[in-house]
Amino acid sequence: MIDQTHRFVANVAYELPFFKGKKGAVGLILGGWETGGILSLFSGPPLGIVEATSTTDAQGGGQRANWTGVSAKLSNPTVQKWFDTSQFTLAAPYAFGNVAHTLSGLHGDSLRGLDFTLKKSFPIKERLHLQFRAEVFNITNTPQFAVPGTTLGAAWLRLSHGAEQSAAGRPICAETPLLIKEADYRGARRSRKLG
């Protein structure tokens, strides 16, 4: 990615204080749980407009389109119409278009995600633990869309008004792996996933 104006990632881990230090089955089952989360907030990438075919015989990629010079940014973009496609036309044959590689005022959708984890380690031996984890990715089930189509030219490959966008992010997803955590005599740790 060439430019991502804003990128924020925060990670938090917290050992729950409930039943900590309790002996017996209650302490073994209900004590020692840890929770954590990762919050990711990214601004959308800049968009670049290219043509489906190149008549320039250039070896460096696709041919760029022509731009009217008027901003294609919409004040209220929708999935159906992300930007004003009428601001771009095909370049003349054997000529390069005037649009820049990317347009600083035209960006894809931002990405937002919150992941959550809950885990507990059960001691087996002095340096051997069985760890249970419950991990939920995109816990808020926020839809994430890929950038809209930015290719101009062919009937089957044209500037997208947004209807052809696909989900770039993942839907809510959960997994509960069991891990064996082992520390050797030097204190080095390694994990093996069971199942």
C-alpha positions as CSV (number, residue, x, y, z in Angstrom):
1,M,0.0,0.0,0.0
2,I,1.4,3.4,-1.0
3,D,-0.5,5.6,1.3
4,Q,-2.6,5.1,4.4
5,T,-3.1,8.4,6.0
6,H,-4.4,7.1,9.4
7,R,-3.6,3.8,11.0
8,F,-4.4,3.1,14.6
9,V,-4.0,-0.3,16.4
10,A,-4.5,-0.7,20.1
11,N,-4.0,-3.9,22.1
12,V,-5.1,-4.6,25.6
13,A,-4.6,-7.6,27.9
14,Y,-6.1,-8.0,31.4
15,E,-6.0,-10.7,34.0
16,L,-9.4,-11.0,35.6
17,P,-9.2,-10.8,39.4
18,F,-12.1,-13.1,40.1
19,F,-11.3,-16.2,42.1
20,K,-7.6,-15.5,41.9
21,G,-5.6,-17.6,44.4
22,K,-8.6,-19.8,45.3
23,K,-7.8,-23.5,45.9
24,G,-9.7,-26.5,44.7
25,A,-12.0,-27.0,41.8
26,V,-13.5,-23.4,42.1
27,G,-10.0,-21.8,41.7
28,L,-9.0,-24.3,39.0
29,I,-12.1,-23.7,36.8
30,L,-13.1,-20.1,37.6
31,G,-9.8,-18.4,38.6
32,G,-6.9,-17.2,36.4
33,W,-8.8,-16.2,33.3
34,E,-7.3,-13.5,31.0
35,T,-9.1,-11.3,28.5
36,G,-7.8,-9.2,25.7
37,G,-8.8,-7.2,22.7
38,I,-7.3,-5.6,19.5
39,L,-8.9,-2.5,18.0
40,S,-7.9,-1.6,14.5
41,L,-8.9,1.6,12.7
42,F,-7.5,2.4,9.2
43,S,-8.4,5.1,6.8
44,G,-9.1,4.0,3.2
45,P,-6.4,3.7,0.6
46,P,-6.1,6.3,-2.2
47,L,-7.7,5.2,-5.5
48,G,-6.0,5.2,-8.9
49,I,-7.9,5.0,-12.2
50,V,-6.4,2.8,-15.0
51,E,-7.6,1.5,-18.3
52,A,-8.5,-2.1,-19.1
53,T,-6.1,-2.2,-22.1
54,S,-2.9,-0.3,-23.0
55,T,-2.1,1.0,-26.4
56,T,1.2,2.6,-25.3
57,D,3.3,-0.6,-25.4
58,A,4.7,0.6,-22.1
59,Q,6.4,-2.1,-20.0
60,G,5.5,-0.5,-16.7
61,G,1.9,-1.5,-16.1
62,G,-1.5,-0.3,-17.3
63,Q,-2.4,2.8,-19.2
64,R,-3.8,5.7,-17.2
65,A,-7.1,7.4,-18.1
66,N,-7.8,11.0,-18.7
67,W,-9.2,13.1,-15.9
68,T,-11.3,16.3,-16.2
69,G,-9.5,17.9,-13.2
70,V,-12.7,18.1,-11.2
71,S,-12.7,16.1,-8.0
72,A,-14.6,12.8,-8.3
73,K,-15.1,12.7,-4.6
74,L,-18.8,12.5,-3.5
75,S,-20.0,14.2,-0.3
76,N,-22.1,11.2,0.6
77,P,-20.7,8.1,-1.2
78,T,-22.8,4.9,-1.1
79,V,-22.0,1.3,-2.0
80,Q,-23.8,1.8,-5.2
81,K,-21.9,5.0,-6.2
82,W,-18.6,5.6,-4.4
83,F,-17.3,8.3,-6.7
84,D,-18.2,10.3,-9.8
85,T,-17.1,8.1,-12.7
86,S,-18.1,10.8,-15.3
87,Q,-14.8,12.7,-14.4
88,F,-12.7,10.0,-16.2
89,T,-12.4,9.1,-19.9
90,L,-10.2,6.8,-22.0
91,A,-6.9,8.3,-23.2
92,A,-6.3,8.7,-26.9
93,P,-4.8,5.7,-28.6
94,Y,-0.9,5.5,-28.1
95,A,-1.0,8.4,-25.6
96,F,-0.7,8.4,-21.8
97,G,-3.7,9.8,-19.8
98,N,-3.3,12.7,-17.4
99,V,-4.6,11.2,-14.2
100,A,-2.1,10.7,-11.4
101,H,-1.1,7.2,-10.2
102,T,-3.4,7.8,-7.2
103,L,-5.8,10.6,-6.4
104,S,-5.2,12.1,-2.9
105,G,-8.8,13.3,-2.6
106,L,-10.3,10.0,-3.6
107,H,-10.1,7.1,-1.0
108,G,-11.6,3.7,-0.5
109,D,-13.7,2.9,2.6
110,S,-12.0,2.9,6.0
111,L,-11.6,-0.3,7.9
112,R,-12.7,-0.9,11.5
113,G,-12.3,-4.0,13.5
114,L,-12.5,-5.3,17.1
115,D,-11.1,-8.7,18.0
116,F,-11.6,-10.3,21.5
117,T,-10.0,-13.2,23.3
118,L,-10.6,-15.1,26.6
119,K,-8.1,-17.6,27.8
120,K,-7.1,-19.8,30.7
121,S,-4.0,-21.9,31.4
122,F,-4.3,-25.1,33.3
123,P,-1.0,-26.3,34.9
124,I,-0.1,-29.9,34.1
125,K,3.5,-30.0,35.3
126,E,6.0,-27.4,36.5
127,R,6.8,-26.2,32.9
128,L,3.8,-27.6,31.0
129,H,0.4,-26.0,30.7
130,L,-2.8,-26.7,28.8
131,Q,-4.3,-23.4,27.5
132,F,-7.9,-22.9,26.5
133,R,-8.7,-20.0,24.3
134,A,-11.9,-18.5,22.9
135,E,-11.1,-16.0,20.2
136,V,-13.7,-13.9,18.3
137,F,-12.6,-11.9,15.3
138,N,-14.6,-8.8,14.2
139,I,-16.8,-9.2,17.3
140,T,-18.9,-6.1,16.2
141,N,-19.6,-7.8,12.9
142,T,-18.8,-4.6,11.1
143,P,-18.9,-5.0,7.3
144,Q,-15.7,-4.2,5.5
145,F,-15.8,-3.5,1.8
146,A,-13.0,-3.8,-0.7
147,V,-12.0,-0.7,-2.8
148,P,-14.4,-0.1,-5.7
149,G,-13.4,-1.0,-9.2
150,T,-11.1,1.6,-10.7
151,T,-10.6,0.1,-14.2
152,L,-12.0,2.0,-17.2
153,G,-12.5,0.6,-20.7
154,A,-13.9,-2.8,-21.4
155,A,-17.6,-3.6,-21.0
156,W,-16.8,-6.4,-18.6
157,L,-14.2,-4.4,-16.6
158,R,-15.4,-0.8,-16.0
159,L,-15.4,1.8,-13.4
160,S,-17.5,0.5,-10.6
161,H,-20.2,2.5,-9.0
162,G,-19.7,0.3,-6.0
163,A,-22.2,-2.5,-6.7
164,E,-19.4,-4.9,-7.5
165,Q,-17.6,-4.3,-4.2
166,S,-16.8,-7.4,-2.2
167,A,-16.3,-7.8,1.5
168,A,-12.6,-7.4,2.2
169,G,-12.9,-7.9,5.9
170,R,-14.1,-11.1,7.5
171,P,-17.5,-11.6,9.0
172,I,-17.7,-12.4,12.7
173,C,-15.6,-15.5,13.3
174,A,-14.8,-17.5,16.4
175,E,-12.4,-20.3,17.3
176,T,-11.6,-22.2,20.5
177,P,-8.2,-23.8,20.2
178,L,-6.5,-25.9,22.9
179,L,-2.7,-25.2,23.2
180,I,0.0,-27.0,25.0
181,K,2.4,-24.4,26.4
182,E,5.8,-25.7,27.4
183,A,8.9,-24.1,28.9
184,D,12.3,-25.8,28.7
185,Y,15.0,-25.6,31.3
186,R,16.3,-22.2,29.9
187,G,12.8,-20.7,30.2
188,A,12.2,-20.7,26.4
189,R,8.6,-21.2,25.6
190,R,6.9,-23.0,22.7
191,S,3.3,-23.8,21.9
192,R,1.6,-26.6,20.1
193,K,-2.0,-26.4,18.9
194,L,-4.1,-29.4,19.6
195,G,-6.7,-30.4,17.0
